[in-house]
């Protein structure tokens, strides 16, 4: 991800009107927002290309930690929260098509357990 701060760039589309309770400076916050915008656009292009593939694709997208600009994450006192991040799982159209599979009795329990995890 390009949002590994500290760094800034010019030509941002987003400006912070009134910074709130943050440990980051204004340039860092605005650059972070611009980086999110670039990530959104690039992710959509990437997913569109993956969706055109005929083979099944499953993508798990996550970060390994929160950005340092958030003051609610204190890595020195709460490392678990700092490294518990949102994620998403995406599948292309080919992965969503039903597939006929043979299942053997000795592997059925493992398969059912994995299905239970997927449905949660």
ABEGO torsion letter per residue (X at the ends): XAABOBBBBBGBABBBABBBBBABBAAAAAAAAAAAAAAAAAAAAAAAAAAABABBBBBBBBBABBBAABAABBAAABAAAAABBBBBBBBBAAAABBBBBBBBAAAAAAAAAAAAAAAX
